[in-house]
């Protein structure tokens, strides 16, 4: 049995890949959608809806515990996995950072705010910690200086589904090696670490850091950063000059 657990386009891409496999029947596939998936497409497609349209069952995670032949793939899944509950050891997560940095939540935001030049997705074994399992593989790409949080999230989703497809045969055939995470390099952030709508931009720092704080908050439809009472739709850093485009399409330079 194969389970795609999670949300958004990355989970649907992974499910579509399984549906296209001639060696896997639909009866061998289930999904485990996030709790906030109500079965309707929004700015991102619904995993529940896509599964339903393709006659795939949306399962409760508790129903998967007893399956010895289960392969469980987490792509933005919202629940912490307790491995002791499962009969299988084939539990894999595709995490939106280059572990061991940025375990936990807010990975996309934090990588941009902290000025990372590269980002990517890590496939790792799920253990009883949070994103602390042994690493199987990583896919790395450049984090562009003028990408917003939404821009980068789309890239992370595509990276995750591509990595899933690339590794799938190796994972189900146990044809992979792992490496331990370096705990000395590990960072972790929990869900309550930040309230995006209450963040205030610190303008008392160098321009690149200001720019990173602003673009890390540009993620429609969830939020925009506020500067001088205006929503900021775009931030560009060109020759160390910040160019902001506000909700009225006016430009302001710093």
N, C-alpha and C positions, 0 to 999 in steps of 0.2 A: 504494500500500500504506500502511496506517495501523497504527502500533504504539503500544500503551499499555504503558509500561515502569514498573514500580514495585510497590506493595503496598497492601494494606488497602482499606477501603471507598472511598476516593477514586479509586483506580485502577479498581475494579469499577464505580463510578458512571459513569466516563468510558467504559469498555468497553460498559456497558449502553446508553449514549447512542448509540454507534456501531451497536450491534446494532439499535436502534430506527429508524435512518435507512433510509428506503426507497431512497435513492440510493446506498447502500453495501452491497455483498454481503459475506457472511461470508468469502468467499475473499480479500477485500481487507484483512482484519484479522488481525493477529497480536498476541500479547503477549510481553513479555520480563520475566518475574517475577524478583524478588530472589532471591539465592542461598539465603536461609534459608526460602523458601517451599517446604514439603514436600508441598503439595497437600492439606492438611487444614485445616479451619476451626478457629481458636482463639478468642481474645477478639475477633479480627478475622477476617473471611472471607478465604479463600485465593484469590488471583488465578488461580493454576494450576487450582484446582478449578472455579472459576466459568467459566474459559475452556474447560476440558475438558467441562463440562456443556453448553456451548453450541457445541461442535465448533470451537473456535478454537485454533490452534496456539500452543504456548509455544515461542518461538524463542530460540536463542542469539544474543547481540548480534552475534557475528562473521558470522552468516548475513545480517545486514541491511546490511552495509557496501557491497555492490555494487549495491544498489537505488537507481536514480536517481530514481524516482518515490515515494520514501518520505517519509511524514510521521511524525516520531518525537516522542512526547509523554511526558515524564518526570514522574511523580507519585510522589515518594518513592522513586525508583530509587536503588539502592545502589552503582552503579558510576560512576566518573569517566569522562566521555565524551571521547574523542580525536576531534575533528572531522575531522582529516586522514584518518581511516579510512573516512569516509562519502563516498559519491558525491553525496548530497543536502545542501542547506543548510537544509532544513526541520527543524531540531532545536530543540525547545522544552522548557523546564523550568518547572514550577510549584513555586516555592520558598516554604517556610513562614516567610517574614518579609517585612518591607517593606524590600527592598534599597535602598541598598547595606549597610544594617546587618544584622548576623547572617548573613553568608555561612557556608557550611560546615555543621557539625553542631550539635546541641543548641539549635536555634533556639527551640523552645517553652519549654524550661527557662530559657534565658537572658533571654528577654523578660519572663518573670514575675519572676525573681529581681532583675532590674535595674529593676523597677517601671514598665515601659512601660504607658501608658494606652491605647494603640491597637496593634493588630497586624493581620495579614492575609497575603495570598498575592500573590506577584509572578510574573507570566508574563514570561519573558525568553528571548532567543535563547541557545542554548548556544554558548559559545566554548571556547577551550582553557584558560581559567582555571577557578576554582571559584565558580560563581554570580556571575560577573562580566560576563556578556553584556548586551547592550543590552536595556533594559526596554521591553516592549510594553504592559503594563497592570498595574495593581494593584487588588486588592479589599481594602478596609480595614474593620475593625470594632473596637468597643470591647473592650478586655481588662478584663473585670470584676474588681473588687478581691477577690472571694471565690471566683473560679474556681480550681480545682486545675489541675495540669498536664494531667491526663487530660481534664478538662472542656474546656480550651482546645484540646487536640489534636483532639478530635471536631469542634469548631467550625472549626479550620483545615482538616481534611479536607473538610468540607462546603463551605467557602469555595473550596477548590481545584477540586473537581468542578464547582461552579456557575460558576466563572470559565472552566474548560475549555469548558463548554457555551456560555457567552456568547460566547467568542472563536472557537469552532471554525471557523465559516464564514469569518471574516476571516483566520484563519491559513492555511487551505488555499487561499484565493484571493489570498493576499499583499496583502490589503487592510488593512494596518495600518502605523502609524508607530512608530518606536523613539526612545528617548532614551538617551544615555550615562549610565552610573552615575558619580556624583561620588566619586572615589577619596578625597577628603578626609573623607568621611563613612563610608567603608567600615570594617567590622569583620569579622574572620574567626576562627572557632574550629574546631579539628580534632577528630577523634573521640576522641583521648586526653586532651582538655582536662579531663574530669571523670570520676570513678568515682562514680556515684550512690549506691552502697551504702556508700561511705566518707565521704560528706559529713557534716560536723558543723555544727549550727546555731550561729551566733554570736548569743548573747543580749545582747552588750554593744553594742547599737545601738538606734535608735528602733524602736517597735513595728511600724510599717508594713514596715520592712526585714526584721525578724524574721519577720513573717507571710509576706512574699514568699518568703523562703528556705524556709519550711516548705511552703507550698502548691506551690512549684515542684518539690518532690520527691514530691508525692502523685500517684502514677501506678500504681494497680493495673492489671494483675497484676505489674508489674515491681518496684516498691519503694514503701515508705512511709518517711517520715523517722522517726527515733527521738528522743523527748524523754523524759528521766527513765526510760529503759529500756523505754518503751512505744511501739508503733507508733501514729502519728497518722493517723487516718482523715480528719479534716476540720479545717481552720483557718478561722476567721471573724474578720474585723476589723470591730468595731462600735463606733462612737464612740471610736476609737483604743484599744479594749480587745481583746486577742487572746483568743479562746475556742477551745480545742483539744478535740477529741473523740478519745479514745484507743481502742485495740483492745478495751477492756472497756466501752466506751460511757460512760466517765466523762468529765466536763467539767472543764477546768482553765482558770483565767483569769489573764491577765498584764496 
